[in-house]
Structures are given as structure tokens and as C-alpha cells.
Amino acid sequence: MENAKKVIEEYQLAEQLTQQLPQAKGFKEVWFRKIRGGLLLAIGYLLSPLCWWNDIFFNLPIAYAFGYICSGLSPDLLFPCTIVGYWLSNIAGILLMQFGAVDVFADKPKEKNLKKELLTGLVSSTAFTIVVVTLIHFNVLDTPDLFSSQQSVNLSSALPVTLVTSR
């Protein structure tokens, strides 16, 4: 009789444990999603314009590599494609931050509105890039002597006339 009671207790314990297994699986998925989101958030922050020191270590080398690859087609493409590469690296950073933040801070996975997130990333990165290019054009920011023999870059020769008007 006591053996039967022990068997029934063990059976009930086993039943309770098997009911908890799906919850443990969900727990692992949640933590995996949060760790992945944290990693995306960190990488995105390093590429985004929100990080003040990232340009010298991340964005400018990526942008210069993009410009250098494009300059294989035409040497005149080095500077414009470097600007485009810088812009794309900032967009990638903002989007990675958005995807990571959703994974980290959301309790339940939600459907992502990729169009809205992409539009937000494009607008904020474009605004930041326009500010930086304007500061370079008006010699508020100096660029290293990588692109021409002049002290600062003359954007009028690098961009179409409709985009930049000379003083």
C-alpha cells in the first residue's frame, strides 16, 4: 500500500514537472531574445550618431572603405561615396538600435513595422549627415587632407551644383 502511494506521488511530481517544461523553454527563448537584442542595441549604438566618439573608430573607416570600393569605378566617386557610406553606417546603427531595443524592452514579441522603422532611420540619419556636410562646407569642421590637395574639401566640385551653391 505504501509503495502504491509513493508511485502515485512520484507520478504526480512527474506530471507537475512536465507541465513546467514548456515554461522553461519559453524562459530560454525570452533570455535568448533579450541577449540578442542587447547585442544589436550595443552594435547599433556604436554605429549610430548618438555615440560621440564612434566616428573615428567605426563609421569613418566603414565610409572610407565604401568610398574606396566605389572609386574603383571612377576616382571622382571617392568623396561622394564616402559620404554615402557614412550615411549608410549611421542608418544601420539606428535600425540596429531600434531592433535591439524592441527585443530587450518588449515583454512579448510584437510584429515589427519595418517601413516605419526604416523611414525613421532614414530621416534621422539624413538630417545628421546634412548637418555634418554643411559644417564641413562652411569650414566649421576641418577634414584631413585625404581627398584633395586643399586644406578643406570643396564640396562644390564633389557634388552636383544643384545641391551645393558656392559663396
Phi, psi and chi 1 to 4 in degrees:
 res  aa     phi    psi   chi1   chi2   chi3   chi4
   1 MET       -  -42.7 -170.7   74.0  154.4      -
   2 GLU   -66.0  -35.2  -71.8 -178.2   28.1      -
   3 ASN   -64.1  -37.8  -73.3  -20.6      -      -
   4 ALA   -65.7  -39.5      -      -      -      -
   5 LYS   -64.5  -41.5  -73.7 -178.0 -179.7  178.5
   6 LYS   -63.5  -40.8  -74.1 -177.0 -178.5  178.8
   7 VAL   -64.7  -42.4  169.2      -      -      -
   8 ILE   -64.3  -42.2  -68.8  172.6      -      -
   9 GLU   -63.9  -42.9  -72.3  174.2    4.9      -
  10 GLU   -65.2  -38.0  -71.1  176.2    4.4      -
  11 TYR   -64.5  -42.3  177.7   73.5      -      -
  12 GLN   -66.5  -39.1  -71.0  172.8  -15.6      -
  13 LEU   -64.5  -42.2 -178.5   61.9      -      -
  14 ALA   -64.2  -38.4      -      -      -      -
  15 GLU   -64.9  -39.7 -174.3  177.8  -20.5      -
  16 GLN   -65.3  -40.4  -71.2  173.7   -5.1      -
  17 LEU   -66.4  -40.1  -71.0  175.0      -      -
  18 THR   -69.1  -26.6   55.1      -      -      -
  19 GLN   -73.5  -26.5  -71.6  175.3   -5.5      -
  20 GLN   -83.8  -16.8  -68.8  175.9   -2.7      -
  21 LEU   -60.2  -44.5  -77.4  178.1      -      -
  22 PRO   -61.3  -33.3  -23.4   32.1      -      -
  23 GLN   -67.9  -37.7  -66.3  171.8   -9.2      -
  24 ALA   -66.1  -38.3      -      -      -      -
  25 LYS   -63.9  -43.5 -178.6 -179.3  177.0 -174.5
  26 GLY   -62.1  -36.0      -      -      -      -
  27 PHE   -62.5  -43.8  180.0   75.5      -      -
  28 LYS   -65.3  -39.8  -71.9  179.9 -176.2  178.2
  29 GLU   -64.8  -39.6  -71.5  174.8    2.4      -
  30 VAL   -64.1  -45.2  167.0      -      -      -
  31 TRP   -68.6  -36.8  -83.5  104.6      -      -
  32 PHE   -61.8  -43.4  173.2   74.4      -      -
  33 ARG   -64.2  -40.0 -171.9  171.4   40.8   88.5
  34 LYS   -69.1  -39.2  -66.2 -147.6 -178.2  -90.3
  35 ILE   -67.4  -44.2  -70.2  171.9      -      -
  36 ARG   -60.5  -43.9  179.4 -171.6   65.7 -163.7
  37 GLY   -63.1  -40.1      -      -      -      -
  38 GLY   -63.9  -39.2      -      -      -      -
  39 LEU   -66.1  -44.7 -159.7   61.2      -      -
  40 LEU   -62.7  -39.7  -71.7  175.1      -      -
  41 LEU   -63.1  -43.3 -169.2   62.8      -      -
  42 ALA   -66.9  -46.1      -      -      -      -
  43 ILE   -65.3  -41.3  -67.5  170.0      -      -
  44 GLY   -62.0  -40.5      -      -      -      -
  45 TYR   -62.0  -41.1  176.9   72.6      -      -
  46 LEU   -66.7  -28.0  -67.7  175.0      -      -
  47 LEU   -92.6  -15.9  -71.6  173.5      -      -
  48 SER   -80.9  163.3   76.8      -      -      -
  49 PRO   -74.2   -2.6   16.4  -22.2      -      -
  50 LEU   -75.5  -24.1  -58.9  176.1      -      -
  51 CYS   -88.5  116.0 -177.5      -      -      -
  52 TRP   -73.1  -24.1   62.9  -90.4      -      -
  53 TRP  -104.9    2.2   54.9  -91.3      -      -
  54 ASN   -73.3  -26.1   70.1  -25.2      -      -
  55 ASP   -58.3  -46.1  -74.4  -17.1      -      -
  56 ILE   -66.6  -31.1 -166.3   73.0      -      -
  57 PHE   -95.8  -30.9  -62.9  108.5      -      -
  58 PHE  -119.6  -63.3  -62.0  108.2      -      -
  59 ASN   -67.4  -46.1  -67.8   62.4      -      -
  60 LEU   -66.4  -42.1  -69.8  177.8      -      -
  61 PRO   -62.1  -39.0  -26.2   34.8      -      -
  62 ILE   -64.9  -45.2  -69.5  169.2      -      -
  63 ALA   -63.8  -42.8      -      -      -      -
  64 TYR   -65.9  -39.6 -175.7   72.6      -      -
  65 ALA   -62.5  -41.8      -      -      -      -
  66 PHE   -62.8  -44.9 -175.2   77.3      -      -
  67 GLY   -63.9  -39.4      -      -      -      -
  68 TYR   -65.2  -41.2 -177.5   76.1      -      -
  69 ILE   -63.9  -43.0  -69.6  169.2      -      -
  70 CYS   -67.4  -30.1  -68.6      -      -      -
  71 SER   -69.1  -11.5   73.0      -      -      -
  72 GLY   -65.9  -28.0      -      -      -      -
  73 LEU   -77.1  -43.8  -60.3  171.9      -      -
  74 SER  -156.4  131.7  170.0      -      -      -
  75 PRO   -60.7  -24.4  -21.3   30.1      -      -
  76 ASP   -72.1  -10.9  -65.2  -27.2      -      -
  77 LEU   -86.7   -4.7  -69.1  177.2      -      -
  78 LEU   -58.1  -55.1  177.6   65.3      -      -
  79 PHE   -69.7  -48.9 -173.6   66.8      -      -
  80 PRO   -60.9  -39.1  -20.0   28.5      -      -
  81 CYS   -73.4  -26.4  -73.0      -      -      -
  82 THR   -65.7  -40.2  -59.6      -      -      -
  83 ILE   -64.4  -43.5  -69.0  173.1      -      -
  84 VAL   -63.8  -40.6  170.1      -      -      -
  85 GLY   -63.8  -38.7      -      -      -      -
  86 TYR   -63.7  -44.6  179.3   76.8      -      -
  87 TRP   -61.6  -44.9 -179.4   63.9      -      -
  88 LEU   -65.7  -37.1  -70.3  173.3      -      -
  89 SER   -67.3  -35.7   68.0      -      -      -
  90 ASN   -67.5  -41.2  -80.8  -60.0      -      -
  91 ILE   -61.7  -45.7  -70.9  172.6      -      -
  92 ALA   -59.5  -40.8      -      -      -      -
  93 GLY   -62.6  -45.1      -      -      -      -
  94 ILE   -65.4  -42.9  -70.6  171.6      -      -
  95 LEU   -65.5  -41.1  -69.7  175.8      -      -
  96 LEU   -62.4  -39.0  -74.4  172.0      -      -
  97 MET   -63.3  -41.9  -79.0 -179.3   57.6      -
  98 GLN   -64.7  -46.0  -71.5  173.1  -15.5      -
  99 PHE   -63.6  -41.5  -68.3  141.2      -      -
 100 GLY   -66.5  -41.4      -      -      -      -
 101 ALA   -63.9  -38.3      -      -      -      -
 102 VAL   -63.6  -42.6  167.2      -      -      -
 103 ASP   -66.3  -39.9  -79.2  -11.1      -      -
 104 VAL   -75.3  -45.7  168.9      -      -      -
 105 PHE   -95.5  -16.0  -62.2  116.4      -      -
 106 ALA   -82.2  135.6      -      -      -      -
 107 ASP   -72.1  -43.4  -68.2  -25.6      -      -
 108 LYS  -120.4  143.5  -64.1  179.0 -177.9  177.7
 109 PRO   -62.2  131.4    5.9   -7.7      -      -
 110 LYS  -114.7  161.1  -63.0  178.0 -178.0  175.6
 111 GLU   -68.5  135.6  -72.7 -172.6   33.9      -
 112 LYS   -90.6  135.9  -64.8 -179.8  180.0  177.6
 113 ASN   -94.2   87.6 -172.3  -11.8      -      -
 114 LEU   -61.8  -38.0 -174.5   61.1      -      -
 115 LYS   -63.0  -44.7  -73.1 -178.1 -177.9 -180.0
 116 LYS   -66.3  -43.6 -178.1  179.4  177.4 -177.2
 117 GLU   -65.9  -39.3  -68.5  176.5    7.6      -
 118 LEU   -66.1  -41.5 -175.1   60.2      -      -
 119 LEU   -63.9  -42.5 -177.4   63.9      -      -
 120 THR   -61.9  -44.1  -57.0      -      -      -
 121 GLY   -63.7  -42.2      -      -      -      -
 122 LEU   -63.7  -45.1  -76.6  169.6      -      -
 123 VAL   -65.7  -47.8  168.3      -      -      -
 124 SER   -68.2  -39.9   59.0      -      -      -
 125 SER   -69.3  -37.9  -68.2      -      -      -
 126 THR   -64.5  -43.4  -58.3      -      -      -
 127 ALA   -61.5  -43.7      -      -      -      -
 128 PHE   -64.0  -42.9 -177.0   76.1      -      -
 129 THR   -65.4  -39.8  -56.3      -      -      -
 130 ILE   -62.6  -40.8  -72.6  171.5      -      -
 131 VAL   -62.8  -45.4  167.5      -      -      -
 132 VAL   -65.8  -44.5  169.4      -      -      -
 133 VAL   -64.0  -38.3  168.7      -      -      -
 134 THR   -64.5  -43.0  -57.4      -      -      -
 135 LEU   -63.5  -36.4  -69.0  173.8      -      -
 136 ILE   -69.0  -42.6  -69.9  171.8      -      -
 137 HIS   -61.5  -40.4  177.8   68.8      -      -
 138 PHE   -90.7   16.6  -68.4  111.9      -      -
 139 ASN    57.8   28.3  -66.0  -37.1      -      -
 140 VAL   -76.8  -40.0  174.0      -      -      -
 141 LEU  -107.9  135.8  -66.8  176.4      -      -
 142 ASP   -96.6  146.0  -72.9  -29.1      -      -
 143 THR  -109.1  152.5   56.8      -      -      -
 144 PRO   -67.2  160.8   17.0  -23.6      -      -
 145 ASP   -79.3   58.4 -165.7   18.2      -      -
 146 LEU   -97.4  -26.1  -63.5  174.2      -      -
 147 PHE  -103.9  -23.7  -54.9  111.0      -      -
 148 SER  -155.2  177.2   67.5      -      -      -
 149 SER   -86.6   -1.7   60.8      -      -      -
 150 GLN   -85.1  165.3  -58.2  169.7   -5.2      -
 151 GLN   -65.5  -42.6  -86.0  -58.9   84.1      -
 152 SER  -126.1  164.1   65.3      -      -      -
 153 VAL   -78.9  134.0  176.2      -      -      -
 154 ASN   -92.5  103.3 -177.8    3.0      -      -
 155 LEU   -69.7  -22.5  -67.1  179.2      -      -
 156 SER   -62.8  -34.6  -61.7      -      -      -
 157 SER   -82.5  -20.3   64.1      -      -      -
 158 ALA   -92.5  -27.9      -      -      -      -
 159 LEU  -113.9  159.9  -62.1  174.2      -      -
 160 PRO   -59.7  151.6  -20.5   28.5      -      -
 161 VAL   -61.8  -30.2  178.2      -      -      -
 162 THR   -68.7  -24.6   57.7      -      -      -
 163 LEU   -84.9  -37.5  -67.5  176.6      -      -
 164 VAL  -126.8  126.1  178.1      -      -      -
 165 THR  -106.6  138.2   57.6      -      -      -
 166 SER   -81.2  155.5   57.7      -      -      -
 167 ARG   -77.1      -  -64.8 -170.8  -94.1  169.9
